[in-house]
Amino acid sequence: MVLVLCPLGAASAYAQTWTTSFKCGAEWDQSKGLTESVVCDADDHIAGFGGWATGDGKVDEITGEANFPGGDPASMGFRHWRGGANKTDNTMGRNSNDT
């Protein structure tokens, strides 16, 4: 059995499956490394895994641009890109581990 909870109210322009909010000292993307000491802040128990990238080179990141709407403006959100360079690319929606 699967239970999905959705807030009641006005419909949004997209289906939001989950949100994140991190109080990091600086923005991060996986090109900076995946170890706990470089993802967000040292000793916060947040680490990366996998080194995923899309066909057009987008990588996982923690950034203010990904913070959820209505969240603390000083926080940052996690962004994981959906793969494929364009809609006609047969890899659309798939990620590769090529970085």
N, C-alpha and C positions, 0 to 999 in steps of 0.2 A: 504494500500500500504506500502511495506517495501522497504527502500532504504539502500543498503549496499555499503560503500565506501571502495575500496581496492587500495593500492598503486600499480602503474605499475612498472614493473621491473622483476628481476630474481625471480623465484618461490622459496619459502622457503620449508624446510623439513616438516613443520607443518602449520596448519591453525591458525594464531594468531587472536583471536577475539577482544582482547583489551590489553592494556598495562597499567602499573601503575609505578609511580615513587614517592617515599616518601623520604624526608630528615628527617629521624628519628635519635634521639640520640643513640638508641640501637635497636638491632633486637628484634622482638616480636613474640610470638605465643600465642594462646588463653589460654594455661594453666596458663599464667601470669595474666589473667583476661580480661574482655570485656569492662570495663568502659573507658570513654574518657580519664581519667587521666593516664591510663596505656598503652593504644594502641598508639603507636608511641610516641608523646610527649604531656604533659599536655597542655590544652588550644588550641589545634590545630583542634578541632572539628572532630576528627577521633575516632570512637568507634566501638566495635565489637557487634555482635548479633548472638544468636543462639547456640553457642558452638558445631558446627558441627564436626563430626569425621568420618573417613572411617572405614570399618570393621577391618582394620589392625592398627588403631589408629593414622593415620595422621590427623593433625589439621591445621586450617587456620594459616598463618604466614605472617609477613613482614620481608624479609630477602634480603641481598645483592645477594644471589644466584638466586633470582627471578626477579632481575632488568632486564628490557628489553635490548636486545643487542643494542649497540650503544648509550645507555643512559649515563647519568652522572655516572661515576664509584663510586662516593661517595653516590649515592642514593640507595634505596632499592625498591623492588617490592613486590606486594601482591601475595600470593600463596594459592589457594583453591584446595585441592586434589580431584580427581575423586574417588568415593568409590569402594569398592570391594577388597578383598585380592588378587585375581588372576582372570584370564579370565574364569575359570570354576566355579567360585563362582557366585551364582545366584544374588548376590547383586552388581555385577560389574556395575559401573556407577551410583550407587545410594548412597546418603549420609544418615547417621542416626544421630539423635540428642541424642546420648547416653553418652556424656561426661559432 
